[in-house]
Amino acid sequence: MNLSELTTLRVGGRIRTLVEARTDQEVIDAVRTADDAGETLLVLGGGSNFLPSDEPFDGTVVLLRDPEQPPALDATCDIVPSGEPDTTPADPADLTPLEPSCGGALAEHFAGVSWDRAVAYAVARGMIGIEALSGIPGCVGATPIQNVGAYGQEVADTITRVRTWDREDRRVRTFYAADCGFGYRTSVFKRTPYGGPVASPTGRYVVLSVSFQHRVGEMSEPIRYGQLAQHLGVEAGERVPMARVREAVLAIRASKGMVLDAADHDTWSAGSFFTNPLLAPEQAATLPEDAPRFPAEGGRVKSSAAWLISHAGFDRGFSVGPRASLSTKHSLALTNRGDARAADIAELARAVRDGVEDAFGVRLEPEPVRWGVDI
């Protein structure tokens, strides 16, 4: 099998060894075996944030598969252990909401669970806090690594603990929220590479499961994102039924080519390819007056990568060759138009990054993990 079959950018070379894992123990066994053999290791979920070389991957890929099971659910009201209304797995449409008297619920998902399935489950059960993260491709295990966020929410708001396999200490290690080092699209998991003898695209800590703490009810968290509020026809800060939020987010994402569709090349992407830049106040002051500016951590100022790209002259659909281009729906997504190779994506990324830097003095940082690809 090729990595191109497992990544949403649809690039990547032949895999030497592929192991599928549906449980914590299967992940641990596969990772330990690869590390014992001194092999390059890639633990892969949905492949939606990964840009690999088209050269053969001379190592082991541990592919996380969704076991299609409900999460372990702990709540302050009487529920069955499986968290399902009748102890059997059910479609989210058939699930019953938890009683408002629950107050709160803790849901632990295996790392390989589809992220959007986890969101659908939470919305169906009345578990508040991740509804605006609907439609994001990939698996649960990737969300704490990037501190995934969109439309005014991020997973750091609800994650309470992350269970990992520590490849260096060779033991299970649990990180509670305060230990995760969450920041804008970052965490201790992203910042800690594997220090073993063989370089690896997977870091020291391999996520096994993630636990989310939810309030229980029908209404969403306050709507914080202007475009989402406008779509819903409400003012920022208002709450609406969670099901409406999920429906609206899926519609907005689809309009931007951010919901996977094999027939739509605008979705053959890694989503937002560049992170929004965090700037020192003095650097932010040099941007044009109408450039977006938002307060950010550490006294910095966050601007919009999409705005900088479009105002540097890169229109939707821009390309430097026939095989890769900016999405025709969203300037922040780099897309494979059908037969692109990793080098085509990298060439396009360099052109956009360098053009923005020439125009505004801001160097955009790519978000996807890269292996064998220089940008």
N, C-alpha and C positions, 0 to 999 in steps of 0.2 A: 504494500500500500504506500502511496505517496502522501506527504504532508499536505499537498494541494487538495486532497480529498477531505481534510480535517480542519482546514482554516477557512474563515469566511472571506478572506482575500483570494482564496483559491490559488495560492502559490506554495511552493515547497517541494523538496526532493524526496527520493525514495527512502523509506524507513527501514533500517536494518532489522530491528526487533520491536514488535508491538505487543503490549500486554494490556488487556482490558481489566478494569477494576470496578466493582460495584459495592464494596464494603471497605470500612476502615482497614481491616486486617489485610485485605487483598492489596490495598495501596501500600501499606507498610512492607509487606512481603516483597512486592515488586521493586519498590525503591531500594530496600536493603540489598536485594539480589544484584541490582545494577551497580550500587555503590561498592559492594564487595568485589565485583568484577572490574572495578575501575572504569566503568563506562560513562560516557556522556549521557545525562538524563534530562528528559523533558516530561513533565507531568502536564497533561493537556486536558482541558475541559471542552468548551465549545469552540475553541480556536478563534475567538472573535477579537483577540487583542495580541495577535502574534504575527510577525513578519519574518519567516524563515528564508534562508537561501534555497535556491533550486538545486544545489548540490545534494548528494545523498546524505541523510542524517545517520552518521556512523555511531549509533548508540541505541539506547532504549527509550521508547515513548510509552509512558503509562497513560492510557486513555481512560479517563473517568467516564463511567456510564451511569445514567440515571436509573436507580433501582425501581423507580415508579412506586415508591412507598411513601406514606405520609410521614411527617416529621414526628419526632418524640416531642410531645406537648405536655407542658406542666402549667396548670392554671389554678386560680384560687376558687374554682367551682368544681363540681363533680362532673368529670368527663371520663370516657373510657380510655385505656392506656394508649390506644393507637391514635387518638385524636379524631377519629371518624365517628359519625353519628351511630353507626351500627357495627363497628369494629372491622369493617372491610374497606379496602381502598375504594374511593369514589371520585367521580368527576367533580371538579370544583363547582359546577353548576348544580350538583345534587347535595352539596354540603350544607349543613345548617349552621348559622352563626352561633358563636358562644353567647351565653347569657350575659347581659350587661353587668350583672352582679359579680361576674368574674373579676372585674377590676383590671386584671392584667393577665397576660399569658406569655410563656417562654417557649419558643419553638426552636428545636435543634434539627438542622438539615445536614445530611451527608453532603460532602463537597461536590459530588457529581450530579446533584439534583439540578435540573434546569432552573435557571433563575426565574424565568417568567412563570414557571409552574409554581414556584415558591410564592411569588407575588399573588398569583391567582388564588392560591390556597388561603393566604392571609386575608385577602379582600372577601372571599366567600365566607370566612369564619368570623369576620368582624374584627380582625386584628390590625390595628392602626399603625402606620408609620413608614410603609414601603410602597404605598399605592401609586405614587408618582414615579416610581422606578419601573413601571410596567414596560414590557416590550424590549428590554435590554437583552441582547443575546448573551449566551455563555452560561456558565454554571455558578452555583452558590459559592464554591470554593475560591473563585477569582475575585469575588466582591470585596472582601477585606483587604486583599493585596493592593488594589487600586483605590480603595475607599470610593467605590463606584457611586456616582451621584448624577442626578438630572432633575430638572424642573423643581428645584427648591428643596430636594431631599438628598441625603447621602446615607450610606449604610452605617456610618459611624454614629448616626442618631439612634440606632436601634440595636446594634451589635452589643452583646453583653460578654461573650467569650468566644474564642477561636481555639479549637483543638488542632494541634499540629504534630507532625513527626519531625523531630530535630535530627537532621542527617549527620550532624557532627557529634552530638552527644548520644545519638542512637537511642532515643527514648521519646515517648509521647510527652509533649509539653503543652500546657494550656495557658493561653494569654487572656487575661481579662481586659475589658475595654480600656482601662487606664494604661495597660502595658502595650497596647497595639501601636502607639505612636502615630495615630491618624492625623493626616493633614490633607491638603487639597491634592487628590489623586495620588496619595502616597500612604505608606504605613511602614512599620518595622519589617514586615514580611517582604516588601518591595525593596527596602534599603539594605537588606542583609543577604549578600551573595553567599553561595556555598564556598567554604574555604578548603575543600578537599583537593586531592591531587589532580583532578580532571575538571576543566572548565565545564560549566553547565548552564543552560538557560533557566533552569529551575533553581531557586535560591535555597538557603539553608533550611527554611521551614516549609514543609509540605502541608498544606491545609487538609485536614481530615473532615472536620465538621465545623459549622458556624451556628451559634445560638443568637436568636433575636428576641428582645424584650418588647412586647407590644402592650399598649393600652387596648381595651376592648370597647367597641361601640360601632355605630353605623357611620358616623361622620368622620371625614378625613382630618388629617392635620391641617392647620391653616394654610391656605394657598399662598405660596411665597413668590411664585414665578409669574411675571407679568403676562407672558404669552398664554400660559395655561389659564390664568384668571380671565383673560379676554375671551378665550375659547369657551370657557364655562359661563361667561356672562355674569361674573361676580367681581367684587372688589378684592384686591390683595388683602390677605388676612382673614377672609371669610372661610368657613368650612362648608363642604358639600358632601353628599353621600359618596363613600369611597368608590362604589361601582361607577359613578359618573366620572370621577377622576381617572380611573383606569381606562375607561372608554375614550376620554378626551386625549389622554397621553398617547394611547395607541394610534388614534387618528392623526395627531400632530406628528408623531414619529414616522408613520407611513407616508405622510405628505413630504417628508424630508428624505425618504429612502432609507430610513433607519429601522425598518422592520424587515427581517430576512424574507426574500422572495426569489426563488431560483430563476424566475423568468425576468427579473428586473436587475440589470447589471449595475444600477445605482446602489443596490444592496450588497454587491460583491465588494465589500469594504471591511475595514476594521472600525467602523463608526467614526467618531471624531478622531482624526489622526494626530492633531496637535492639541496640547493642553492650553487652556487660557493662561497667558503670561501673568506672573506675579511680579510687579515692578516696584522699585523704590519710588517714593513720592516724587523725587526730583526727576526721575526718568519718565514717570507718568505725565508730568507737567509738560514734557516736550511733545506729547502727542497732539494731534489736531483737537480743537476745542470740542468737536462733536464725537470724539472717540469714547466708547463706553468706559466707565470707571466705577469700580465697586470696592468698598472697604474689604480688606483681606487680613488674614492672620499676620501677626508680627508688625503691624503698622504699614504693611505693604498695600499696594493698589492692584486689583485684578482688572485686566482689560479683556476684550473679546478677540480670540484668535480668528474667528470667522469674519469679524468686522475688519481686522487688519489685513486678512487675505484678500477680501473683496475690494478694499480701498487701496490695496497695493497694485490693483489692476488685473487680478486673477478672477475672471468671471467663472460662473458655473459652467462646467464642461471643458474648461481649459485643459490642454494637453501639450506634452512635448513630443509625443509620438502617437501612433494609432492604437496602442494596446492598453494604455492607462490614462485616466483623466480625472479631474475633479468631478464629483457627482453633478449631474444636471439639475439636481434638486437642492443641494446643500454644499457650500463652498468648503466646508471643513472636512468632508469625506473624500479620500482618495480611492478610486475605484478601478477594478479590473474589468475591462470592456469585453472580455471573452477569452483571450489567450495571452494575457500579460504574464511576464515572469517577475520575480522579485526585483531584478535590476530595473525593470520599467517603473515599478512603484517607487523605488529608491530615487531614480532620476527625477521623477515628478516631485517627490517630497523635497529634494534638494533645491529644485527650481523655485518652489513656493517659499521655502524657508529663506533662501537667499534673497528673493525678491522683497519679502516683508522686511528683512533686515536692512536692505538698501533703502527702502522707502521710509522706515520709521525707527531704525536703530534697535529694533527688538528682535531677538533671536528666538524663534519658536522651538519648543521641545516636542519631539514625537512622543506619543503616548504608548504605542504598541511595543511589546517586548520584541527585540530583534535578535536574530541568530545568524551569523555569517553575512550580515548585510550592513554596510556602512552608509550613513546618511550625513 
